[in-house]
Amino acid sequence: MDKIYSKIDPTKLLHIIYRRKDFSHGRVDVVPADQFIQMAALSLPARKTFKPHKHILKDPFPYSVRAQESWVVITGMVKAILYDLDDHPIAFPLLFPGDCSITLMGGHNYEIMADNTLVYEFKTGPYRGQEKDKVFIE
């Protein structure tokens, strides 16, 4: 797992790259518990099951919610361009099938490097349109 911290403020975790090869037995909580987006990596044996459940409505956060985003590559190859707090590029990892990129803070861009690339995108919601979700980096 690669954790990418800001060069501007080294206490700020901006991006996480979790690769298929990083999986170990059981559960690994990949994203710190205080972040809006949560992600765990699960490597489980056959016939493993869980107690049926549903999730409850949580009280609103007492602070503003930042959209956070994750891409999981299913097939193909993606180049992630990850940005620091000052909008300057900080890392350029290549993502392969089974790899995951998580942006907590800072910016990102993705370049598709192979035809027929398939990606799952996850981000915090609710989604209220592009103009209320992002600012473009020039």
N, C-alpha and C positions, 0 to 999 in steps of 0.2 A: 504494500500500500504506500502510495506517495501522498504526503501532506504538503501542500504548497502554501507557505505563509507570505504575507505581504513584506516587501522590502521597505515600504514606507513605514509600516507599523508591524514589527515582527511578532507582536502578540496576537495578531489577527490571522486566523486560519481562513484562507480564501477558497481553496479548491482541494478536492480529494480525488485521486485516481485509484480505483480498486480494480485489480485485475483478476481474471479467472484463476490464475496461478496462486493468488493470495488466499483462496478458500482453504479452510482447515476444518476439522471435524467439529460439528456442533454449530453454535451461533457466535458471530462476531458482530458487535454493534459498531458499525463503520463511522457513523456521524455522531458527534457529541450530543448528549441528551438535551442541551440547552438550545439547539438549533431548530428552526421551523420544520425543515424537511428532515425526515428520519429514514435511515436505511440500515438494514442488517443483512449480513451474508449468512445463509443457512446451508450447511452440508449435512444431509440427513439420510439415515438408512431406510431401506424398504420397510413398509408397514408402520412407520412412525406416524403418529396421529396426535391431534391436539384436542383439548376440551372445546366443544363448540362455544362460540361467543359472538358478541356484537360489540361495536364500539359506541361509547356514550358521547353526547354532545358536551364539549368542554366550555367553560366560561371564557369570554373573550380575553385576549391578552391585554395586560395593562400598558402595552406599548405598541408602536407601529409594527406591522408585519411586512417583512421584505420577501418578495418572491425569490425562491431558490429553485434551482433546476438540476436535473440529472438526466444523462443520456446513457442508455445501455445498448451496446452494439450487439446485434443478433447475427448479422452476416456482413461481410465486406470489411472496410477499413475507414477510419475517420481520423483526421488530424484536428486536435483541439488546440485552439489558440486562447490561452488564459491570460487575463489582464489583472494588474495590480490595482490598488485603490486610486492611483493617479492616471488610470486608463492607458498605461504602458504595458506591452506584452511582458509576461513573466515566465511562461512555460509553453512548450509546444509538443505535448505527448501524442504519440500515435496510439489509437484505440483499436483493438482487434475483437473478434467475436468473444463475448463473455466479459469484456471490460466495461467499466462504468466510470463516468466522469460526473462529479458532483460539484456544483458551484454554490458556495454559501454566501460569499461576498465577492466584489470585483466583477469584472466582465468576462464574457467568453464569446467565441465564434467557433464554428465548426466548418471544416472543409472535407467534403466527401472524396475519398481517395480511390474508390473502386466502384465500378458499375454494380447495380443491384444491391447496394448497401441498405440494410434494414436496421432501424434504430427504434427503441422505445424511449420516449421522452416523458419524464415525470416532473411536475413542479407543484409548488404550493398554490393553493387557490384560496378563495374563489377567483376565477378569471373574469375580469370586467373590461376586457378589450386591451389592445396593444398600447394605446395612449395612456392607460392607467397602470401598465405593467412594466414598461421599460423605457430607457433613454438610450439612444444610439450613440456609439463611440465613433467619433470622426477620425 
